[in-house]
Amino acid sequence: MLWDNSILPDSIYGSLFNIVLFGLLGHLLGCWRLTLGRSTGLAALWEYSVLTRDSGLYFSVLPIMLTIAIAIRSEDRFALRIGHLLVFVGTRAE
């Protein structure tokens, strides 16, 4: 039982970490279009992953850097350009 309790949060955290980062990378590279609703879903997944493994807080820099890159590369209106960044930063305002 001791091993199951320590391995389970790592696998959940790792899976959510990969989903969020590859979701943002796919949007940045143009593989798919990430709407603000889907970005909010990814931010919720990221928040849940941080709740399962506290060390994930240190890796919050990665999705924030990706959302900054999305904002720089985007040609939409200003509100849509920084929308993904605001969603990820807004979930971290605890």
Long-range contacts (C-beta under 8 A, 24 or more apart in sequence): 9-52, 9-53, 10-53, 12-49, 12-52, 12-53, 13-49, 13-52, 13-53, 13-56, 16-45, 16-46, 16-48, 16-49, 16-52, 17-49, 17-56, 17-59, 19-45, 20-45, 20-46, 20-49, 20-63, 21-62, 21-63, 21-66, 24-63, 24-66, 24-67, 24-70, 24-84, 25-66, 27-70, 27-84, 28-66, 28-69, 28-70, 28-73, 34-70, 34-84, 36-80, 36-83, 36-84, 36-87, 39-67, 39-83, 39-84, 39-87, 39-88, 40-87, 43-87, 43-88, 43-90, 43-91, 44-91, 46-88, 46-91, 47-91, 47-92, 60-92, 63-88, 64-88, 64-89
